[in-house]
């Protein structure tokens, strides 16, 4: 079953280290989830909305994850996989 279009998915809080170039938190470089640190080896996709910045990342073990930076609460989340 698909998602409702205007419902935000909530994820688990994660600690994220970011590259800060021309702006703060420009892109994630690593994140810690459940006491394990994942090094980001590539940004596969990114998109923005008024409440958050989203990043689909690849990590060093080949896994792919989706991170969201909640701009209202200034917190990062690891989003659950989508039902497709």
Protein Blocks (a to p, Z undefined) as FASTA:
>chain_A
ZZdfklccdddddddddddfkbghkbafbdceehiacddfbdfbdcddfkbccdddddfk
opacdddddfklopadddddddZZ
